[in-house]
């Protein structure tokens, strides 16, 4: 499974695994029918010493997990992001792209991308509310709920995943549940600092019995693809997909936005993953320079507070990864900023043992009224006892300011550009469209327009 994928192969329900002790049959990932009989006396669950029933090997959950950990993980590469649909749509006249038919095509591409963990989620609709000339979001990105890794980002580490062997649902009070112990260990710092109470309901899991988040700004460690617990375990929320309807529509002053559906969304509800490309910090810096020319970016630095706990001086910690939702993403890329937000970003770890590559998940921090716009703070201003638990640069503005400070020290950025440099900056913007593989014919016009207005911007 990829770092953004939360599917669990072969595991459908505990009843399937419980049938193993009764000698039921099932189908292996390769399609071969195998007998999932119970443990044979004198045998072990080691793959090399797997017992046989008749002519077929016995496939137990333990033997399957052992074999799966030894295989190379499946994940998606950023260089393979599809863009044929976007290319074709952008080749059409703008009147067609803003037609009702084009909007239906966009919604169909969303439904296709939802196939998987969100196949049962409420459909996402694009509303034409008459604001502005656009009736369809820009055809500049591939809709996806997964993470697409650059060539410089290591693949998911599934070999070192800590998994529980619970049967049925995990018991948060169990002393043998590996997932409960892992979540508790990552919260010890905040417990010692008296930021959170060690006996919150459901402790040590961060969800209540309804799957609603109880603790905000703290890391989530869900059960993963190798855990033995049921799909409806209380510690499986993000991986089971969105349960609440959301819609995309134009706003008065902020472009496209995301809105709740006809039902009230309770506090602590999961909404989605900030999906896109997972880049290195250096790759994010390079793209940030181009995006600053355009005046628009979807870069998100992965610098949550819990990633710095092993450092005595947090300034010694270096950010490793950045999420870019420009070329690939989902409805979360349209979430706008608010100084009074109703949503927040929370780090969630599932199918990757690398703690520096969490999923960026969106949760509501208060009850959301029907049709209310969904927003979060770009400034990471959620503070508990003086600690900023949100990413310090979880927004385009802080990302830009940090890069400007860095480049100012090198004398390359941050000062006004004289008119004679406009021509060379136009060339930079045009080269950016190639370097970033932007799949839109209009981007060439957009690059020229951006540079023609540089006198105003600077």
Secondary structure as a PSIPRED ss2 file (coil, helix, strand):
# PSIPRED VFORMAT (PSIPRED V4.0)

   1 X C   1.000  0.000  0.000
   2 X C   1.000  0.000  0.000
   3 X C   1.000  0.000  0.000
   4 X C   1.000  0.000  0.000
   5 X C   1.000  0.000  0.000
   6 X C   1.000  0.000  0.000
   7 X C   1.000  0.000  0.000
   8 X C   1.000  0.000  0.000
   9 X C   1.000  0.000  0.000
  10 X C   1.000  0.000  0.000
  11 X C   1.000  0.000  0.000
  12 X C   1.000  0.000  0.000
  13 X C   1.000  0.000  0.000
  14 X H   0.000  1.000  0.000
  15 X H   0.000  1.000  0.000
  16 X H   0.000  1.000  0.000
  17 X H   0.000  1.000  0.000
  18 X H   0.000  1.000  0.000
  19 X H   0.000  1.000  0.000
  20 X H   0.000  1.000  0.000
  21 X H   0.000  1.000  0.000
  22 X H   0.000  1.000  0.000
  23 X C   1.000  0.000  0.000
  24 X E   0.000  0.000  1.000
  25 X E   0.000  0.000  1.000
  26 X E   0.000  0.000  1.000
  27 X E   0.000  0.000  1.000
  28 X C   1.000  0.000  0.000
  29 X C   1.000  0.000  0.000
  30 X C   1.000  0.000  0.000
  31 X C   1.000  0.000  0.000
  32 X C   1.000  0.000  0.000
  33 X E   0.000  0.000  1.000
  34 X E   0.000  0.000  1.000
  35 X E   0.000  0.000  1.000
  36 X E   0.000  0.000  1.000
  37 X C   1.000  0.000  0.000
  38 X C   1.000  0.000  0.000
  39 X C   1.000  0.000  0.000
  40 X C   1.000  0.000  0.000
  41 X C   1.000  0.000  0.000
  42 X C   1.000  0.000  0.000
  43 X C   1.000  0.000  0.000
  44 X C   1.000  0.000  0.000
  45 X C   1.000  0.000  0.000
  46 X C   1.000  0.000  0.000
  47 X H   0.000  1.000  0.000
  48 X H   0.000  1.000  0.000
  49 X H   0.000  1.000  0.000
  50 X C   1.000  0.000  0.000
  51 X C   1.000  0.000  0.000
  52 X E   0.000  0.000  1.000
  53 X E   0.000  0.000  1.000
  54 X C   1.000  0.000  0.000
  55 X C   1.000  0.000  0.000
  56 X E   0.000  0.000  1.000
  57 X E   0.000  0.000  1.000
  58 X E   0.000  0.000  1.000
  59 X C   1.000  0.000  0.000
  60 X C   1.000  0.000  0.000
  61 X H   0.000  1.000  0.000
  62 X H   0.000  1.000  0.000
  63 X H   0.000  1.000  0.000
  64 X H   0.000  1.000  0.000
  65 X H   0.000  1.000  0.000
  66 X H   0.000  1.000  0.000
  67 X H   0.000  1.000  0.000
  68 X H   0.000  1.000  0.000
  69 X H   0.000  1.000  0.000
  70 X H   0.000  1.000  0.000
  71 X C   1.000  0.000  0.000
  72 X C   1.000  0.000  0.000
  73 X C   1.000  0.000  0.000
  74 X C   1.000  0.000  0.000
  75 X C   1.000  0.000  0.000
  76 X E   0.000  0.000  1.000
  77 X E   0.000  0.000  1.000
  78 X H   0.000  1.000  0.000
  79 X H   0.000  1.000  0.000
  80 X H   0.000  1.000  0.000
  81 X C   1.000  0.000  0.000
  82 X C   1.000  0.000  0.000
  83 X C   1.000  0.000  0.000
  84 X H   0.000  1.000  0.000
  85 X H   0.000  1.000  0.000
  86 X H   0.000  1.000  0.000
  87 X H   0.000  1.000  0.000
  88 X H   0.000  1.000  0.000
  89 X H   0.000  1.000  0.000
  90 X H   0.000  1.000  0.000
  91 X C   1.000  0.000  0.000
  92 X C   1.000  0.000  0.000
  93 X C   1.000  0.000  0.000
  94 X H   0.000  1.000  0.000
  95 X H   0.000  1.000  0.000
  96 X H   0.000  1.000  0.000
  97 X H   0.000  1.000  0.000
  98 X C   1.000  0.000  0.000
  99 X C   1.000  0.000  0.000
 100 X H   0.000  1.000  0.000
 101 X H   0.000  1.000  0.000
 102 X H   0.000  1.000  0.000
 103 X H   0.000  1.000  0.000
 104 X H   0.000  1.000  0.000
 105 X H   0.000  1.000  0.000
 106 X H   0.000  1.000  0.000
 107 X H   0.000  1.000  0.000
 108 X H   0.000  1.000  0.000
 109 X H   0.000  1.000  0.000
 110 X H   0.000  1.000  0.000
 111 X H   0.000  1.000  0.000
 112 X H   0.000  1.000  0.000
 113 X H   0.000  1.000  0.000
 114 X C   1.000  0.000  0.000
 115 X C   1.000  0.000  0.000
 116 X C   1.000  0.000  0.000
 117 X C   1.000  0.000  0.000
 118 X C   1.000  0.000  0.000
 119 X C   1.000  0.000  0.000
 120 X C   1.000  0.000  0.000
 121 X C   1.000  0.000  0.000
 122 X C   1.000  0.000  0.000
 123 X C   1.000  0.000  0.000
 124 X C   1.000  0.000  0.000
 125 X E   0.000  0.000  1.000
 126 X E   0.000  0.000  1.000
 127 X E   0.000  0.000  1.000
 128 X C   1.000  0.000  0.000
 129 X C   1.000  0.000  0.000
 130 X C   1.000  0.000  0.000
 131 X C   1.000  0.000  0.000
 132 X C   1.000  0.000  0.000
 133 X C   1.000  0.000  0.000
 134 X C   1.000  0.000  0.000
 135 X C   1.000  0.000  0.000
 136 X C   1.000  0.000  0.000
 137 X C   1.000  0.000  0.000
 138 X C   1.000  0.000  0.000
 139 X C   1.000  0.000  0.000
 140 X C   1.000  0.000  0.000
 141 X C   1.000  0.000  0.000
 142 X E   0.000  0.000  1.000
 143 X E   0.000  0.000  1.000
 144 X C   1.000  0.000  0.000
 145 X C   1.000  0.000  0.000
 146 X C   1.000  0.000  0.000
 147 X E   0.000  0.000  1.000
 148 X E   0.000  0.000  1.000
 149 X E   0.000  0.000  1.000
 150 X C   1.000  0.000  0.000
 151 X C   1.000  0.000  0.000
 152 X C   1.000  0.000  0.000
 153 X C   1.000  0.000  0.000
 154 X C   1.000  0.000  0.000
 155 X C   1.000  0.000  0.000
 156 X C   1.000  0.000  0.000
 157 X C   1.000  0.000  0.000
 158 X C   1.000  0.000  0.000
 159 X C   1.000  0.000  0.000
 160 X C   1.000  0.000  0.000
 161 X C   1.000  0.000  0.000
 162 X C   1.000  0.000  0.000
 163 X C   1.000  0.000  0.000
 164 X C   1.000  0.000  0.000
 165 X C   1.000  0.000  0.000
 166 X C   1.000  0.000  0.000
 167 X C   1.000  0.000  0.000
 168 X C   1.000  0.000  0.000
 169 X C   1.000  0.000  0.000
 170 X C   1.000  0.000  0.000
 171 X C   1.000  0.000  0.000
 172 X C   1.000  0.000  0.000
 173 X C   1.000  0.000  0.000
 174 X C   1.000  0.000  0.000
 175 X C   1.000  0.000  0.000
 176 X C   1.000  0.000  0.000
 177 X C   1.000  0.000  0.000
 178 X H   0.000  1.000  0.000
 179 X H   0.000  1.000  0.000
 180 X H   0.000  1.000  0.000
 181 X H   0.000  1.000  0.000
 182 X H   0.000  1.000  0.000
 183 X H   0.000  1.000  0.000
 184 X H   0.000  1.000  0.000
 185 X H   0.000  1.000  0.000
 186 X H   0.000  1.000  0.000
 187 X H   0.000  1.000  0.000
 188 X H   0.000  1.000  0.000
 189 X H   0.000  1.000  0.000
 190 X H   0.000  1.000  0.000
 191 X H   0.000  1.000  0.000
 192 X H   0.000  1.000  0.000
 193 X C   1.000  0.000  0.000
 194 X C   1.000  0.000  0.000
 195 X C   1.000  0.000  0.000
 196 X C   1.000  0.000  0.000
 197 X C   1.000  0.000  0.000
 198 X C   1.000  0.000  0.000
 199 X C   1.000  0.000  0.000
 200 X C   1.000  0.000  0.000
 201 X C   1.000  0.000  0.000
 202 X C   1.000  0.000  0.000
 203 X C   1.000  0.000  0.000
 204 X C   1.000  0.000  0.000
 205 X C   1.000  0.000  0.000
 206 X C   1.000  0.000  0.000
 207 X E   0.000  0.000  1.000
 208 X C   1.000  0.000  0.000
 209 X C   1.000  0.000  0.000
 210 X C   1.000  0.000  0.000
 211 X C   1.000  0.000  0.000
 212 X C   1.000  0.000  0.000
 213 X E   0.000  0.000  1.000
 214 X C   1.000  0.000  0.000
 215 X C   1.000  0.000  0.000
 216 X C   1.000  0.000  0.000
 217 X C   1.000  0.000  0.000
 218 X C   1.000  0.000  0.000
 219 X C   1.000  0.000  0.000
 220 X E   0.000  0.000  1.000
 221 X E   0.000  0.000  1.000
 222 X C   1.000  0.000  0.000
 223 X C   1.000  0.000  0.000
 224 X C   1.000  0.000  0.000
 225 X C   1.000  0.000  0.000
 226 X C   1.000  0.000  0.000
 227 X C   1.000  0.000  0.000
 228 X C   1.000  0.000  0.000
 229 X C   1.000  0.000  0.000
 230 X C   1.000  0.000  0.000
 231 X C   1.000  0.000  0.000
 232 X C   1.000  0.000  0.000
 233 X C   1.000  0.000  0.000
 234 X C   1.000  0.000  0.000
 235 X C   1.000  0.000  0.000
 236 X C   1.000  0.000  0.000
 237 X C   1.000  0.000  0.000
 238 X H   0.000  1.000  0.000
 239 X H   0.000  1.000  0.000
 240 X H   0.000  1.000  0.000
 241 X C   1.000  0.000  0.000
 242 X C   1.000  0.000  0.000
 243 X C   1.000  0.000  0.000
 244 X C   1.000  0.000  0.000
 245 X C   1.000  0.000  0.000
 246 X E   0.000  0.000  1.000
 247 X E   0.000  0.000  1.000
 248 X E   0.000  0.000  1.000
 249 X E   0.000  0.000  1.000
 250 X E   0.000  0.000  1.000
 251 X C   1.000  0.000  0.000
 252 X C   1.000  0.000  0.000
 253 X C   1.000  0.000  0.000
 254 X C   1.000  0.000  0.000
 255 X C   1.000  0.000  0.000
 256 X E   0.000  0.000  1.000
 257 X E   0.000  0.000  1.000
 258 X E   0.000  0.000  1.000
 259 X E   0.000  0.000  1.000
 260 X E   0.000  0.000  1.000
 261 X C   1.000  0.000  0.000
 262 X C   1.000  0.000  0.000
 263 X C   1.000  0.000  0.000
 264 X C   1.000  0.000  0.000
 265 X E   0.000  0.000  1.000
 266 X C   1.000  0.000  0.000
 267 X C   1.000  0.000  0.000
 268 X C   1.000  0.000  0.000
 269 X C   1.000  0.000  0.000
 270 X E   0.000  0.000  1.000
 271 X E   0.000  0.000  1.000
 272 X E   0.000  0.000  1.000
 273 X E   0.000  0.000  1.000
 274 X C   1.000  0.000  0.000
 275 X C   1.000  0.000  0.000
 276 X E   0.000  0.000  1.000
 277 X E   0.000  0.000  1.000
 278 X E   0.000  0.000  1.000
 279 X E   0.000  0.000  1.000
 280 X E   0.000  0.000  1.000
 281 X H   0.000  1.000  0.000
 282 X H   0.000  1.000  0.000
 283 X H   0.000  1.000  0.000
 284 X H   0.000  1.000  0.000
 285 X H   0.000  1.000  0.000
 286 X H   0.000  1.000  0.000
 287 X H   0.000  1.000  0.000
 288 X H   0.000  1.000  0.000
 289 X H   0.000  1.000  0.000
 290 X H   0.000  1.000  0.000
 291 X H   0.000  1.000  0.000
 292 X H   0.000  1.000  0.000
 293 X H   0.000  1.000  0.000
 294 X H   0.000  1.000  0.000
 295 X C   1.000  0.000  0.000
 296 X C   1.000  0.000  0.000
 297 X C   1.000  0.000  0.000
 298 X C   1.000  0.000  0.000
 299 X E   0.000  0.000  1.000
 300 X E   0.000  0.000  1.000
 301 X E   0.000  0.000  1.000
 302 X C   1.000  0.000  0.000
 303 X C   1.000  0.000  0.000
 304 X C   1.000  0.000  0.000
 305 X H   0.000  1.000  0.000
 306 X H   0.000  1.000  0.000
 307 X H   0.000  1.000  0.000
 308 X H   0.000  1.000  0.000
 309 X C   1.000  0.000  0.000
 310 X C   1.000  0.000  0.000
 311 X C   1.000  0.000  0.000
 312 X C   1.000  0.000  0.000
 313 X C   1.000  0.000  0.000
 314 X H   0.000  1.000  0.000
 315 X H   0.000  1.000  0.000
 316 X H   0.000  1.000  0.000
 317 X C   1.000  0.000  0.000
 318 X C   1.000  0.000  0.000
 319 X C   1.000  0.000  0.000
 320 X C   1.000  0.000  0.000
 321 X E   0.000  0.000  1.000
 322 X E   0.000  0.000  1.000
 323 X E   0.000  0.000  1.000
 324 X E   0.000  0.000  1.000
 325 X C   1.000  0.000  0.000
 326 X C   1.000  0.000  0.000
 327 X C   1.000  0.000  0.000
 328 X E   0.000  0.000  1.000
 329 X E   0.000  0.000  1.000
 330 X C   1.000  0.000  0.000
 331 X H   0.000  1.000  0.000
 332 X H   0.000  1.000  0.000
 333 X H   0.000  1.000  0.000
 334 X H   0.000  1.000  0.000
 335 X C   1.000  0.000  0.000
 336 X E   0.000  0.000  1.000
 337 X E   0.000  0.000  1.000
 338 X C   1.000  0.000  0.000
 339 X C   1.000  0.000  0.000
 340 X C   1.000  0.000  0.000
 341 X C   1.000  0.000  0.000
 342 X C   1.000  0.000  0.000
 343 X E   0.000  0.000  1.000
 344 X E   0.000  0.000  1.000
 345 X E   0.000  0.000  1.000
 346 X E   0.000  0.000  1.000
 347 X E   0.000  0.000  1.000
 348 X E   0.000  0.000  1.000
 349 X E   0.000  0.000  1.000
 350 X C   1.000  0.000  0.000
 351 X C   1.000  0.000  0.000
 352 X C   1.000  0.000  0.000
 353 X C   1.000  0.000  0.000
 354 X C   1.000  0.000  0.000
 355 X C   1.000  0.000  0.000
 356 X C   1.000  0.000  0.000
 357 X C   1.000  0.000  0.000
 358 X C   1.000  0.000  0.000
 359 X E   0.000  0.000  1.000
 360 X E   0.000  0.000  1.000
 361 X E   0.000  0.000  1.000
 362 X E   0.000  0.000  1.000
 363 X E   0.000  0.000  1.000
 364 X E   0.000  0.000  1.000
 365 X C   1.000  0.000  0.000
 366 X C   1.000  0.000  0.000
 367 X C   1.000  0.000  0.000
 368 X E   0.000  0.000  1.000
 369 X C   1.000  0.000  0.000
 370 X C   1.000  0.000  0.000
 371 X C   1.000  0.000  0.000
 372 X C   1.000  0.000  0.000
 373 X E   0.000  0.000  1.000
 374 X E   0.000  0.000  1.000
 375 X E   0.000  0.000  1.000
 376 X E   0.000  0.000  1.000
 377 X C   1.000  0.000  0.000
 378 X C   1.000  0.000  0.000
 379 X C   1.000  0.000  0.000
 380 X C   1.000  0.000  0.000
 381 X C   1.000  0.000  0.000
 382 X C   1.000  0.000  0.000
 383 X E   0.000  0.000  1.000
 384 X E   0.000  0.000  1.000
 385 X C   1.000  0.000  0.000
 386 X C   1.000  0.000  0.000
 387 X E   0.000  0.000  1.000
 388 X E   0.000  0.000  1.000
 389 X C   1.000  0.000  0.000
 390 X C   1.000  0.000  0.000
 391 X C   1.000  0.000  0.000
 392 X C   1.000  0.000  0.000
 393 X C   1.000  0.000  0.000
 394 X C   1.000  0.000  0.000
 395 X C   1.000  0.000  0.000
 396 X H   0.000  1.000  0.000
 397 X H   0.000  1.000  0.000
 398 X H   0.000  1.000  0.000
 399 X H   0.000  1.000  0.000
 400 X H   0.000  1.000  0.000
 401 X H   0.000  1.000  0.000
 402 X H   0.000  1.000  0.000
 403 X H   0.000  1.000  0.000
 404 X H   0.000  1.000  0.000
 405 X H   0.000  1.000  0.000
 406 X H   0.000  1.000  0.000
 407 X H   0.000  1.000  0.000
 408 X H   0.000  1.000  0.000
 409 X H   0.000  1.000  0.000
 410 X C   1.000  0.000  0.000
 411 X C   1.000  0.000  0.000
 412 X C   1.000  0.000  0.000
 413 X C   1.000  0.000  0.000
 414 X C   1.000  0.000  0.000
 415 X C   1.000  0.000  0.000
 416 X C   1.000  0.000  0.000
 417 X C   1.000  0.000  0.000
 418 X C   1.000  0.000  0.000
 419 X H   0.000  1.000  0.000
 420 X H   0.000  1.000  0.000
 421 X H   0.000  1.000  0.000
 422 X H   0.000  1.000  0.000
 423 X H   0.000  1.000  0.000
 424 X H   0.000  1.000  0.000
 425 X H   0.000  1.000  0.000
 426 X H   0.000  1.000  0.000
 427 X H   0.000  1.000  0.000
 428 X H   0.000  1.000  0.000
 429 X H   0.000  1.000  0.000
 430 X H   0.000  1.000  0.000
 431 X H   0.000  1.000  0.000
 432 X H   0.000  1.000  0.000
 433 X H   0.000  1.000  0.000
 434 X H   0.000  1.000  0.000
 435 X H   0.000  1.000  0.000
 436 X C   1.000  0.000  0.000
 437 X C   1.000  0.000  0.000
 438 X C   1.000  0.000  0.000
 439 X C   1.000  0.000  0.000
 440 X C   1.000  0.000  0.000
 441 X C   1.000  0.000  0.000
 442 X C   1.000  0.000  0.000
 443 X H   0.000  1.000  0.000
 444 X H   0.000  1.000  0.000
 445 X H   0.000  1.000  0.000
 446 X H   0.000  1.000  0.000
 447 X H   0.000  1.000  0.000
 448 X H   0.000  1.000  0.000
 449 X H   0.000  1.000  0.000
 450 X H   0.000  1.000  0.000
 451 X H   0.000  1.000  0.000
 452 X H   0.000  1.000  0.000
 453 X C   1.000  0.000  0.000
 454 X H   0.000  1.000  0.000
 455 X H   0.000  1.000  0.000
 456 X H   0.000  1.000  0.000
 457 X H   0.000  1.000  0.000
 458 X C   1.000  0.000  0.000
